[in-house]
Amino acid sequence: MNHRSETASGGQQPEDEALDELVLGGLNDVLLLDRTNDWTEADPLYPFALDELLCRQTGRGGPPLCHLWRHPRAFILGQRDSRLPQAAEALRWLESLGYATAVRNTGGAAVPLDTGVVNLSLILPKQEGGDKHFHGDFERMYRLIRRALQHTGCRVDKGEVEGAYCPGDFDLSIGGRKFCGIAQRRQANAFIVQAFVIAGGSGRDSAGLVREFYARATAGGTERDYPRVTEESTASLEEAAGLGREADAAEAFTAAVKRVIRERQTEQGIAAAAAKLRLPQPDEVRAAAAELRRRYGVQGY
């Protein structure tokens, strides 16, 4: 399998540790919002809408946040996927299998979600003169995830993995197999960096589902219209890094991320951040999710 990557080993060099501290310094006193065991909202757009509302708050002086969540069975399309000629028919097929479906407002392509996938959003204020090309923001997410996995001793690679679904320059992989994709959404005064992390389960099964979706949605389209997905391109952290030997892999990854975030929290800083937080009411989030569905729907569906 070919992949273009930059690598980082489990045992980091001192200069890399220093760069980690510099990049991760942007996460000082970030509030944690852990919804990984909250199954009350069936709509897969609910967490995306919540991110959108929280990002507006952050842009108006609210606190930076790290939002973690899961969905038991969903299939999320990118906006380009929604324009494929038979996308509506492919969505009907997915729903016949019990998947909730939606089109997200961030970048990227199709991604299946289940209880083994941990979704991670960093919601941060824009800095004056900040990164106009987004790479610095993606780098922060990469280094957060890499630091969270440091205890596994596995090398984390950064770079597009050939054959992986939702491909991009910031694919994260172990041993040439992708386990994470990163996308972003920017507002006027704040931004969201989102990652999906395949912590548990079968990467091959997930890739096979995405491949079948594209086969049904393209109706003979060219490979330029959609990613060419191969089953061997993807693995979960359970498969690639042995995560979850002692506990559920998704829970183990969530705990590792929270540990990295908490290392950067101070009692005074968190108290000040919490005082500025207003969690949107569920009805407000549902209304925002309905608006996202209206705006980013699939024609004929």
Residue pairs with C-beta under 8 A, 6 or more apart in sequence:
1 161
1 162
1 163
1 176
1 177
1 230
1 232
1 233
2 162
3 157
3 159
3 160
3 161
3 162
3 171
3 173
3 176
4 159
4 160
5 157
5 158
5 159
5 161
5 173
6 157
6 158
6 159
7 155
7 156
7 157
7 158
8 16
8 146
8 155
8 156
8 157
8 158
9 155
10 150
10 152
10 153
10 154
10 155
11 153
12 20
12 150
20 143
20 147
23 136
23 139
23 140
23 143
24 140
24 143
24 144
24 147
24 260
24 264
25 264
26 124
26 140
27 64
27 66
27 122
27 140
27 144
27 261
27 264
28 264
28 265
28 266
28 269
29 63
29 64
29 264
29 265
29 266
29 269
29 270
29 272
29 273
30 63
30 64
30 65
30 66
30 122
30 124
30 261
30 264
30 265
30 273
31 63
31 64
31 65
31 66
31 270
31 273
31 274
31 277
32 65
32 66
32 68
32 258
32 261
32 262
33 54
33 65
33 66
33 67
33 68
33 279
34 68
34 254
34 258
35 47
35 67
35 68
35 69
35 70
36 68
36 69
36 70
36 118
36 250
36 251
36 254
37 70
38 69
39 72
41 47
41 282
41 285
41 286
42 100
43 100
43 102
43 286
43 289
44 71
44 74
44 76
44 100
44 101
44 102
44 113
45 102
45 104
45 289
45 292
45 293
46 285
46 286
46 289
47 67
47 69
47 71
47 119
47 121
48 102
48 104
48 105
48 106
48 289
48 292
49 285
49 286
49 288
49 289
49 291
49 292
50 67
50 280
50 285
50 288
51 67
51 121
51 123
51 185
51 192
51 194
52 105
52 185
52 192
52 288
52 292
53 280
53 284
53 285
53 288
54 62
54 65
54 67
54 123
54 280
55 123
55 185
55 187
55 190
55 191
55 192
56 187
56 190
57 63
57 277
57 278
58 64
58 65
58 123
58 124
58 125
58 189
58 190
59 125
59 126
59 187
59 188
59 189
59 190
60 189
61 276
62 276
62 277
62 278
63 273
63 274
63 276
63 277
64 122
64 123
64 124
64 125
64 273
65 121
65 122
65 123
65 277
66 120
66 121
66 122
66 123
66 257
66 261
67 120
67 121
67 123
68 118
68 119
68 120
68 121
68 254
68 257
68 258
69 118
69 119
69 121
70 113
70 114
70 115
70 117
70 118
70 119
70 250
71 100
71 113
71 114
71 117
71 119
72 114
72 115
73 98
73 99
73 100
73 113
73 114
74 99
74 100
74 101
74 102
74 112
74 113
74 114
75 91
75 94
75 99
75 100
75 101
75 110
75 111
75 112
75 113
75 209
75 213
76 101
76 102
76 103
76 104
76 110
76 111
76 112
76 113
77 87
77 91
77 101
77 102
77 103
77 104
77 109
77 110
77 298
78 103
78 104
78 107
78 108
78 109
78 110
78 166
79 103
79 104
79 105
79 296
80 109
80 226
81 87
81 103
81 109
81 110
81 217
81 226
82 103
82 296
82 297
82 298
82 299
83 299
84 90
84 214
84 217
84 218
84 219
84 221
84 225
84 226
85 217
85 218
85 219
85 221
86 216
86 217
86 218
86 219
87 217
87 298
87 299
87 301
88 298
88 299
88 300
88 301
89 216
89 217
90 213
90 214
90 216
90 217
91 101
91 298
91 301
92 301
93 213
93 216
94 101
94 213
95 101
99 112
102 292
102 293
102 296
103 293
103 296
103 297
103 298
104 183
104 292
104 296
105 185
105 292
105 295
105 296
106 183
106 184
106 185
106 192
106 194
107 168
107 183
107 184
107 185
108 166
108 168
108 181
108 183
109 165
109 166
109 167
109 226
109 227
110 165
110 166
110 210
110 213
110 214
110 227
111 117
111 165
111 166
111 181
111 196
111 210
112 206
112 209
112 210
113 119
113 196
114 201
114 206
115 200
115 201
115 250
116 198
116 199
116 200
116 201
116 236
116 238
116 249
116 250
117 196
117 197
117 198
117 199
117 201
117 250
118 196
118 197
118 199
118 250
118 253
118 254
118 257
119 194
119 195
119 196
119 197
120 141
120 144
120 145
120 194
120 195
120 196
120 197
120 257
121 192
121 193
121 194
121 195
122 137
122 140
122 141
122 144
122 192
122 193
122 194
123 190
123 191
123 192
124 137
124 190
124 191
124 193
125 189
125 190
126 186
126 189
126 190
126 191
130 136
131 137
134 184
134 186
137 184
137 191
137 193
138 169
138 170
138 182
138 184
138 193
140 193
141 170
141 182
141 193
141 195
142 156
142 158
142 170
142 172
142 182
144 257
144 260
144 261
145 156
145 172
145 180
145 195
145 197
145 257
146 156
146 172
147 260
148 253
148 256
148 257
148 259
148 260
149 156
149 237
149 241
149 243
149 253
149 256
151 256
152 237
152 241
152 242
152 243
154 174
154 175
154 240
154 241
155 174
156 172
156 173
156 174
157 172
157 173
157 174
157 176
158 170
158 171
158 172
159 169
159 170
159 171
159 173
160 167
160 168
160 169
160 171
161 167
161 171
161 173
161 176
161 177
161 178
161 233
161 234
162 230
162 233
163 207
163 228
163 229
163 230
163 232
163 233
164 171
164 173
164 178
164 181
164 207
164 227
164 229
164 233
164 234
165 181
165 206
165 207
165 210
165 211
165 227
165 229
165 233
165 234
166 181
166 183
166 196
166 227
167 181
167 227
168 181
168 182
168 183
170 181
170 182
171 178
171 180
171 181
171 182
172 178
172 179
172 180
172 181
172 182
172 195
173 179
173 180
173 240
174 235
174 237
174 240
174 241
175 235
175 240
177 203
177 232
177 233
177 234
177 235
177 239
177 240
178 203
178 233
178 234
178 235
179 197
179 198
179 199
179 203
179 234
179 235
179 236
179 237
179 240
180 195
180 196
180 197
180 198
181 195
181 196
182 193
182 194
182 195
183 193
183 194
183 195
184 191
184 192
184 193
184 194
185 191
185 192
185 194
186 192
197 237
197 253
198 206
198 234
198 235
198 236
198 237
199 236
199 237
199 238
199 243
199 244
199 249
199 250
199 252
199 253
199 254
200 236
200 237
200 238
200 243
200 244
200 248
200 249
200 250
201 236
201 238
201 249
202 236
202 239
203 233
203 234
203 235
203 236
203 239
203 240
204 231
204 232
204 234
204 235
206 234
207 229
207 230
207 231
207 232
207 233
207 234
208 231
210 227
210 229
211 229
211 230
211 231
214 226
214 227
214 229
217 226
218 225
218 226
236 243
236 249
237 243
237 244
237 249
237 253
238 244
238 249
243 249
243 252
243 253
244 250
244 251
244 252
246 252
247 255
280 288
